[in-house]
């Protein structure tokens, strides 16, 4: 997959196996950047995968690696 591919919040959540709310929280908290396109947030694939990996590895995470 192209690391620069643009994903909707639904696509990003499905790919990272997290909720849409968590993806939006990542954006709101500054962990990930997004651009508005056609009235919805779009996320770069590589950014989604990087923040998901960092979240999973965090000692504060409740997710299983």
N, C-alpha and C positions, 0 to 999 in steps of 0.2 A: 504494500500500500504506500501511497505517496504521503510522506510525513507532513506535507503542506496542505493536504486535503482539508477542506472546510466541512465541519460536522454541525448538524443542528444539536440542540440540547438532548433531544430524544436519541439521536444516533450516538452521541458522546456517552450518555448514560448507559446505553446498551453495550457499547464496546468496552467500557470500563467496569461493567457489572455493578453499577451503583445507581442510586435514584437520581431522577432529574433535579430534585431539590438539592442534592449534594453537589451536583455539577454547578448549579446556580450559586450555591454557597461558596464554592471554590472561586468563582468569578467575583462575587461580592466581597470576599475577604482578600482578594488580590493574589491568590495562589495561581490563577490562570487568567489569561487575557482573552477577550472576545471582541468581535466586531458585530455591529448591527447590520444585517442584510435582509432586505425585504421584510422588515418588521420583526425579525427574530435574531437571537444571538447565535453566532457561528463561532465554533472553536476549532483551533488547529489540531489535527490528529496527534502530532508529536507532543504538543503541550498537554493534551488530555492523558496520554500514556505516561508522560513524565510525572505529572501530579498524582496520578493513580498509584504509580509505583512508589513514590515517596510517602503517600498516605498509608499504603499497605505496610511499609517497612517501619513506620513510626511506632515507637514503644507505646504511644497513647492510643493507637488504633485498636479497635475492637474487632477488626477483620482478621481473618486467618490468611496467612501468606500462601 
